[in-house]
Amino acid sequence: MAVNLGLAGGKIFTGLVGHSHALVADGIESLADCFSSFVVWCSLRWSAKPADARHPYGHGKAESLAGLVVAAGLLAAALLIAIRSVQEISAPHQAPRWYTLVVLAAVVVVKEGLYRWALKVGRSLASTALTGDAWHHRSDALTSAAAFVGISIALAGGPGYESADDWAALAACGIIAWNGLRIFRMALDEMMDASVAPEIVAQVRQLAAQVEGVLQIEKCRVRKAGPHLVLDIHVVVDGDMSVRDSHRIAHVVKDRLLASAHHINDVTVHIEPNEP
């Protein structure tokens, strides 16, 4: 957050002094990054809380909710920048100063580095909110790169090309909005308990089927709750097996799944008798 605040302040100040509307718009987008980073930080702390009497299934959905907020922030930033760019395209203004390019080049390097770091951590934690925050950094890098190209055209073209950086900012809005919609869909799927990727379900079924005494996997439903997976699985066992033995098999299935590398934190195993 401190890095984003510093970058936002530097870009807005340089954009105002250097007559670059694209750089000012880029600074506003960085302020949105600060907000999203704060939301993600809060959601990670909240979702890590253990289950309690009021939330027996844990607090994992807080992360999905944060993903929706982050997506909304991206879409709002894209809309504000687009409105500002359209207004400035037809308005006469001075060409940007050359030193705005230096600031933008530095920003692209820093934000791309932050994107790669946040994406790596987000994927390792299976965190939609943190992955969304990573795309905030990538969007910022893209808008900065677009502004760099636009300002370069304005400086190289001379009189008549002053609005090139505004067109660049407008083009970057499409990229920001696309990422916002993509993250919104991911977070909404989690809130609606959509099934995870088919390959993950297949791996879970395979792990359970390897337990001795399991004859077949009748049903397997896997959903995401924050950084964790929650699943319901129906396993078929010998119909003549005692309740005690079938209960033992259910526990073996549950323990094996909880010990897997899929970040599973809750498993409900239903025993089905084998019908001849």
Contacts in CASP RR format, 6 or more apart in sequence:
PFRMAT RR
TARGET T0000
AUTHOR 0000-0000-0000
METHOD contacts of the structure
MODEL  1
MAVNLGLAGGKIFTGLVGHSHALVADGIESLADCFSSFVVWCSLRWSAKP
ADARHPYGHGKAESLAGLVVAAGLLAAALLIAIRSVQEISAPHQAPRWYT
LVVLAAVVVVKEGLYRWALKVGRSLASTALTGDAWHHRSDALTSAAAFVG
ISIALAGGPGYESADDWAALAACGIIAWNGLRIFRMALDEMMDASVAPEI
VAQVRQLAAQVEGVLQIEKCRVRKAGPHLVLDIHVVVDGDMSVRDSHRIA
HVVKDRLLASAHHINDVTVHIEPNEP
1 34 0 8 1.000
1 37 0 8 1.000
1 38 0 8 1.000
1 41 0 8 1.000
3 110 0 8 1.000
3 114 0 8 1.000
4 30 0 8 1.000
4 31 0 8 1.000
4 33 0 8 1.000
4 34 0 8 1.000
4 37 0 8 1.000
5 34 0 8 1.000
7 27 0 8 1.000
7 30 0 8 1.000
7 107 0 8 1.000
7 110 0 8 1.000
7 111 0 8 1.000
7 140 0 8 1.000
8 27 0 8 1.000
8 28 0 8 1.000
8 30 0 8 1.000
8 31 0 8 1.000
8 33 0 8 1.000
8 34 0 8 1.000
9 27 0 8 1.000
9 30 0 8 1.000
10 27 0 8 1.000
10 103 0 8 1.000
11 23 0 8 1.000
11 24 0 8 1.000
11 26 0 8 1.000
11 27 0 8 1.000
11 30 0 8 1.000
11 103 0 8 1.000
11 104 0 8 1.000
11 107 0 8 1.000
11 144 0 8 1.000
12 23 0 8 1.000
12 24 0 8 1.000
12 27 0 8 1.000
12 28 0 8 1.000
14 20 0 8 1.000
14 23 0 8 1.000
14 99 0 8 1.000
14 100 0 8 1.000
14 103 0 8 1.000
15 21 0 8 1.000
15 23 0 8 1.000
15 24 0 8 1.000
15 96 0 8 1.000
15 100 0 8 1.000
16 24 0 8 1.000
17 97 0 8 1.000
18 96 0 8 1.000
18 97 0 8 1.000
18 99 0 8 1.000
18 100 0 8 1.000
19 93 0 8 1.000
19 94 0 8 1.000
19 95 0 8 1.000
19 96 0 8 1.000
19 97 0 8 1.000
20 96 0 8 1.000
20 97 0 8 1.000
20 100 0 8 1.000
20 147 0 8 1.000
20 151 0 8 1.000
20 165 0 8 1.000
21 84 0 8 1.000
21 85 0 8 1.000
21 88 0 8 1.000
21 93 0 8 1.000
21 165 0 8 1.000
21 166 0 8 1.000
21 169 0 8 1.000
22 85 0 8 1.000
22 96 0 8 1.000
22 143 0 8 1.000
22 146 0 8 1.000
22 147 0 8 1.000
22 150 0 8 1.000
22 151 0 8 1.000
22 165 0 8 1.000
22 166 0 8 1.000
22 168 0 8 1.000
22 169 0 8 1.000
23 96 0 8 1.000
23 100 0 8 1.000
23 103 0 8 1.000
23 104 0 8 1.000
23 147 0 8 1.000
23 151 0 8 1.000
23 165 0 8 1.000
24 84 0 8 1.000
25 80 0 8 1.000
25 81 0 8 1.000
25 84 0 8 1.000
25 85 0 8 1.000
25 143 0 8 1.000
25 147 0 8 1.000
25 169 0 8 1.000
26 104 0 8 1.000
26 107 0 8 1.000
26 140 0 8 1.000
26 143 0 8 1.000
26 144 0 8 1.000
26 147 0 8 1.000
26 169 0 8 1.000
26 172 0 8 1.000
28 77 0 8 1.000
28 80 0 8 1.000
28 81 0 8 1.000
28 84 0 8 1.000
29 77 0 8 1.000
29 81 0 8 1.000
29 139 0 8 1.000
29 140 0 8 1.000
29 143 0 8 1.000
29 176 0 8 1.000
30 140 0 8 1.000
32 73 0 8 1.000
32 74 0 8 1.000
32 76 0 8 1.000
32 77 0 8 1.000
32 136 0 8 1.000
33 133 0 8 1.000
33 136 0 8 1.000
33 137 0 8 1.000
33 140 0 8 1.000
35 73 0 8 1.000
36 69 0 8 1.000
36 70 0 8 1.000
36 73 0 8 1.000
36 74 0 8 1.000
36 132 0 8 1.000
36 133 0 8 1.000
36 136 0 8 1.000
37 133 0 8 1.000
37 136 0 8 1.000
39 66 0 8 1.000
39 67 0 8 1.000
39 69 0 8 1.000
39 70 0 8 1.000
39 129 0 8 1.000
40 66 0 8 1.000
40 67 0 8 1.000
40 70 0 8 1.000
40 129 0 8 1.000
40 130 0 8 1.000
40 132 0 8 1.000
40 133 0 8 1.000
42 66 0 8 1.000
43 62 0 8 1.000
43 63 0 8 1.000
43 65 0 8 1.000
43 66 0 8 1.000
43 67 0 8 1.000
43 129 0 8 1.000
44 63 0 8 1.000
44 127 0 8 1.000
44 129 0 8 1.000
44 130 0 8 1.000
46 59 0 8 1.000
46 60 0 8 1.000
46 62 0 8 1.000
46 63 0 8 1.000
47 59 0 8 1.000
47 60 0 8 1.000
47 61 0 8 1.000
47 62 0 8 1.000
47 63 0 8 1.000
47 226 0 8 1.000
47 227 0 8 1.000
48 59 0 8 1.000
49 55 0 8 1.000
49 58 0 8 1.000
49 59 0 8 1.000
50 58 0 8 1.000
51 57 0 8 1.000
51 58 0 8 1.000
51 59 0 8 1.000
52 58 0 8 1.000
57 225 0 8 1.000
57 230 0 8 1.000
57 266 0 8 1.000
58 225 0 8 1.000
60 225 0 8 1.000
60 226 0 8 1.000
60 227 0 8 1.000
60 228 0 8 1.000
61 190 0 8 1.000
61 191 0 8 1.000
61 225 0 8 1.000
61 226 0 8 1.000
62 226 0 8 1.000
63 127 0 8 1.000
63 128 0 8 1.000
63 129 0 8 1.000
63 190 0 8 1.000
63 226 0 8 1.000
63 227 0 8 1.000
64 128 0 8 1.000
64 129 0 8 1.000
64 187 0 8 1.000
64 190 0 8 1.000
64 191 0 8 1.000
64 224 0 8 1.000
64 225 0 8 1.000
64 226 0 8 1.000
65 187 0 8 1.000
65 191 0 8 1.000
66 129 0 8 1.000
66 187 0 8 1.000
67 128 0 8 1.000
67 129 0 8 1.000
67 132 0 8 1.000
67 183 0 8 1.000
67 184 0 8 1.000
67 186 0 8 1.000
67 187 0 8 1.000
68 184 0 8 1.000
68 187 0 8 1.000
68 188 0 8 1.000
68 191 0 8 1.000
70 129 0 8 1.000
70 132 0 8 1.000
70 133 0 8 1.000
70 136 0 8 1.000
70 180 0 8 1.000
70 183 0 8 1.000
70 187 0 8 1.000
71 132 0 8 1.000
71 180 0 8 1.000
71 181 0 8 1.000
71 183 0 8 1.000
71 184 0 8 1.000
71 187 0 8 1.000
72 184 0 8 1.000
73 180 0 8 1.000
74 135 0 8 1.000
74 136 0 8 1.000
74 139 0 8 1.000
74 176 0 8 1.000
74 177 0 8 1.000
74 179 0 8 1.000
74 180 0 8 1.000
74 183 0 8 1.000
75 176 0 8 1.000
75 177 0 8 1.000
75 180 0 8 1.000
75 181 0 8 1.000
75 184 0 8 1.000
77 139 0 8 1.000
77 176 0 8 1.000
78 173 0 8 1.000
78 174 0 8 1.000
78 176 0 8 1.000
78 177 0 8 1.000
78 180 0 8 1.000
79 173 0 8 1.000
79 177 0 8 1.000
81 143 0 8 1.000
81 169 0 8 1.000
81 170 0 8 1.000
81 172 0 8 1.000
81 173 0 8 1.000
81 176 0 8 1.000
82 170 0 8 1.000
82 173 0 8 1.000
82 174 0 8 1.000
84 169 0 8 1.000
85 166 0 8 1.000
85 167 0 8 1.000
85 169 0 8 1.000
85 170 0 8 1.000
85 173 0 8 1.000
86 170 0 8 1.000
88 163 0 8 1.000
88 166 0 8 1.000
89 163 0 8 1.000
89 166 0 8 1.000
89 167 0 8 1.000
89 170 0 8 1.000
90 163 0 8 1.000
92 162 0 8 1.000
93 162 0 8 1.000
93 163 0 8 1.000
94 162 0 8 1.000
95 154 0 8 1.000
95 155 0 8 1.000
95 158 0 8 1.000
95 159 0 8 1.000
95 161 0 8 1.000
95 162 0 8 1.000
96 151 0 8 1.000
96 154 0 8 1.000
96 155 0 8 1.000
96 162 0 8 1.000
96 165 0 8 1.000
98 155 0 8 1.000
100 147 0 8 1.000
100 151 0 8 1.000
101 148 0 8 1.000
101 151 0 8 1.000
101 152 0 8 1.000
101 155 0 8 1.000
104 144 0 8 1.000
104 145 0 8 1.000
104 147 0 8 1.000
104 148 0 8 1.000
104 151 0 8 1.000
105 148 0 8 1.000
107 140 0 8 1.000
107 141 0 8 1.000
107 144 0 8 1.000
108 141 0 8 1.000
108 144 0 8 1.000
108 145 0 8 1.000
108 148 0 8 1.000
111 137 0 8 1.000
111 138 0 8 1.000
111 140 0 8 1.000
111 141 0 8 1.000
111 144 0 8 1.000
112 137 0 8 1.000
112 138 0 8 1.000
112 141 0 8 1.000
113 137 0 8 1.000
114 134 0 8 1.000
114 137 0 8 1.000
115 134 0 8 1.000
115 135 0 8 1.000
115 137 0 8 1.000
115 138 0 8 1.000
115 141 0 8 1.000
116 134 0 8 1.000
117 134 0 8 1.000
118 130 0 8 1.000
118 131 0 8 1.000
118 133 0 8 1.000
118 134 0 8 1.000
118 137 0 8 1.000
119 131 0 8 1.000
119 134 0 8 1.000
119 135 0 8 1.000
119 138 0 8 1.000
121 127 0 8 1.000
121 130 0 8 1.000
122 130 0 8 1.000
122 131 0 8 1.000
122 134 0 8 1.000
123 131 0 8 1.000
125 227 0 8 1.000
126 224 0 8 1.000
126 226 0 8 1.000
126 227 0 8 1.000
126 228 0 8 1.000
126 229 0 8 1.000
126 263 0 8 1.000
127 226 0 8 1.000
127 227 0 8 1.000
128 183 0 8 1.000
128 186 0 8 1.000
128 187 0 8 1.000
128 190 0 8 1.000
128 224 0 8 1.000
128 226 0 8 1.000
129 187 0 8 1.000
129 226 0 8 1.000
131 183 0 8 1.000
131 186 0 8 1.000
132 179 0 8 1.000
132 183 0 8 1.000
135 179 0 8 1.000
135 180 0 8 1.000
135 182 0 8 1.000
135 183 0 8 1.000
138 179 0 8 1.000
139 172 0 8 1.000
139 175 0 8 1.000
139 176 0 8 1.000
139 179 0 8 1.000
142 172 0 8 1.000
142 175 0 8 1.000
142 176 0 8 1.000
143 169 0 8 1.000
143 172 0 8 1.000
143 175 0 8 1.000
143 176 0 8 1.000
146 168 0 8 1.000
146 169 0 8 1.000
146 171 0 8 1.000
146 172 0 8 1.000
146 175 0 8 1.000
147 165 0 8 1.000
147 168 0 8 1.000
147 169 0 8 1.000
147 172 0 8 1.000
149 168 0 8 1.000
150 164 0 8 1.000
150 165 0 8 1.000
150 167 0 8 1.000
150 168 0 8 1.000
151 164 0 8 1.000
151 165 0 8 1.000
151 168 0 8 1.000
153 161 0 8 1.000
153 164 0 8 1.000
153 165 0 8 1.000
153 168 0 8 1.000
154 161 0 8 1.000
154 162 0 8 1.000
154 163 0 8 1.000
154 164 0 8 1.000
154 165 0 8 1.000
157 164 0 8 1.000
190 223 0 8 1.000
190 224 0 8 1.000
190 225 0 8 1.000
190 226 0 8 1.000
193 223 0 8 1.000
194 223 0 8 1.000
194 224 0 8 1.000
195 201 0 8 1.000
195 221 0 8 1.000
195 222 0 8 1.000
195 223 0 8 1.000
196 222 0 8 1.000
196 223 0 8 1.000
196 224 0 8 1.000
196 229 0 8 1.000
200 222 0 8 1.000
200 229 0 8 1.000
200 262 0 8 1.000
201 220 0 8 1.000
201 222 0 8 1.000
203 262 0 8 1.000
204 220 0 8 1.000
204 222 0 8 1.000
204 231 0 8 1.000
204 233 0 8 1.000
204 257 0 8 1.000
204 260 0 8 1.000
204 262 0 8 1.000
204 264 0 8 1.000
205 217 0 8 1.000
205 220 0 8 1.000
205 233 0 8 1.000
207 256 0 8 1.000
207 257 0 8 1.000
207 260 0 8 1.000
208 214 0 8 1.000
208 217 0 8 1.000
208 220 0 8 1.000
208 233 0 8 1.000
208 235 0 8 1.000
208 253 0 8 1.000
208 256 0 8 1.000
208 257 0 8 1.000
209 216 0 8 1.000
209 217 0 8 1.000
210 256 0 8 1.000
211 235 0 8 1.000
211 249 0 8 1.000
211 252 0 8 1.000
211 253 0 8 1.000
211 256 0 8 1.000
212 249 0 8 1.000
212 252 0 8 1.000
213 237 0 8 1.000
213 238 0 8 1.000
213 249 0 8 1.000
214 235 0 8 1.000
214 236 0 8 1.000
214 237 0 8 1.000
214 249 0 8 1.000
214 253 0 8 1.000
215 235 0 8 1.000
215 236 0 8 1.000
215 237 0 8 1.000
215 238 0 8 1.000
215 274 0 8 1.000
216 235 0 8 1.000
216 236 0 8 1.000
216 274 0 8 1.000
217 233 0 8 1.000
217 234 0 8 1.000
217 235 0 8 1.000
217 236 0 8 1.000
218 234 0 8 1.000
218 235 0 8 1.000
218 236 0 8 1.000
218 272 0 8 1.000
219 232 0 8 1.000
219 233 0 8 1.000
219 234 0 8 1.000
219 270 0 8 1.000
220 231 0 8 1.000
220 232 0 8 1.000
220 233 0 8 1.000
220 234 0 8 1.000
221 231 0 8 1.000
221 232 0 8 1.000
221 233 0 8 1.000
222 229 0 8 1.000
222 230 0 8 1.000
222 231 0 8 1.000
223 229 0 8 1.000
223 230 0 8 1.000
223 231 0 8 1.000
224 230 0 8 1.000
225 265 0 8 1.000
227 263 0 8 1.000
228 263 0 8 1.000
228 264 0 8 1.000
228 265 0 8 1.000
228 266 0 8 1.000
229 262 0 8 1.000
229 263 0 8 1.000
229 264 0 8 1.000
229 265 0 8 1.000
230 264 0 8 1.000
230 265 0 8 1.000
230 266 0 8 1.000
230 267 0 8 1.000
231 257 0 8 1.000
231 264 0 8 1.000
231 266 0 8 1.000
231 267 0 8 1.000
231 268 0 8 1.000
232 267 0 8 1.000
232 268 0 8 1.000
232 270 0 8 1.000
233 253 0 8 1.000
233 257 0 8 1.000
233 267 0 8 1.000
233 268 0 8 1.000
233 269 0 8 1.000
233 270 0 8 1.000
234 269 0 8 1.000
234 270 0 8 1.000
234 271 0 8 1.000
234 272 0 8 1.000
235 249 0 8 1.000
235 250 0 8 1.000
235 253 0 8 1.000
235 269 0 8 1.000
235 270 0 8 1.000
235 271 0 8 1.000
235 272 0 8 1.000
236 272 0 8 1.000
236 273 0 8 1.000
236 274 0 8 1.000
237 246 0 8 1.000
237 249 0 8 1.000
237 271 0 8 1.000
237 272 0 8 1.000
237 273 0 8 1.000
237 274 0 8 1.000
238 273 0 8 1.000
238 274 0 8 1.000
239 273 0 8 1.000
239 274 0 8 1.000
239 275 0 8 1.000
241 249 0 8 1.000
241 273 0 8 1.000
246 271 0 8 1.000
247 271 0 8 1.000
249 271 0 8 1.000
250 269 0 8 1.000
250 271 0 8 1.000
251 269 0 8 1.000
253 267 0 8 1.000
253 269 0 8 1.000
254 267 0 8 1.000
254 269 0 8 1.000
257 264 0 8 1.000
257 267 0 8 1.000
258 264 0 8 1.000
258 265 0 8 1.000
258 267 0 8 1.000
END
